Amino acid sequence: MENADNEKPLPVRERLAEHRKNPACAGCHRMMDPIGLALENFNAIGLWRAHDSGAPVDPTGQLYDGTRLDGPVSLRNAILNRADSFIASFTESLLAYGLGRLIDYRDLPAVRSVEREAAASDYRFSAFILGIVKSVPFQMRKADDAITTVRKTTSTKALDSPGK
């Protein structure tokens, strides 16, 4: 498969390296890329692959703290070694998704409560969902705020679209 300039596409690792040359992108990608590259042997539908754009897949990387990764097993072990951080980040992200907004310091008691409830249920996914749904921020959110946000976003997109 070739691109518009009849050049062979670059493997993901090389495309990401090119993207990281932009200083505005480098900081976040330094944190994210090793995680994604550790999973690079999986294609878009989850099948195992050994090559990407004709080049062998290189799943090696290094997390921000120096932990070396060489594929899914080492990534799993790295996450398990940081279970508290993973659970906190997961819970915050799930609450933000459920609320339809970013969370702030006022939401952190709810995050900790959801984490405690999930821990009591052996961290079952359903325990996180129930904890979010029962949380004060979720129960007290305003439907009008969500609708207004959607309307503002839709209106802005309509104004920005070509031909308007």
Protein Blocks (a to p, Z undefined) as FASTA:
>chain_A
ZZfkopacddfklmmmmmmmpmklmmmmmmmmmmmmmmmmpcfkopacfbeghiacdfbd
cdfkopacebjklmmmmmmmmmmmmmmmmmmmmmmmmnopacdfklmmmmmmmmmmmmmn
oopaklmmmmmmmpmklmmpcfklmmmmmmmmmmmmmmmpghZZ
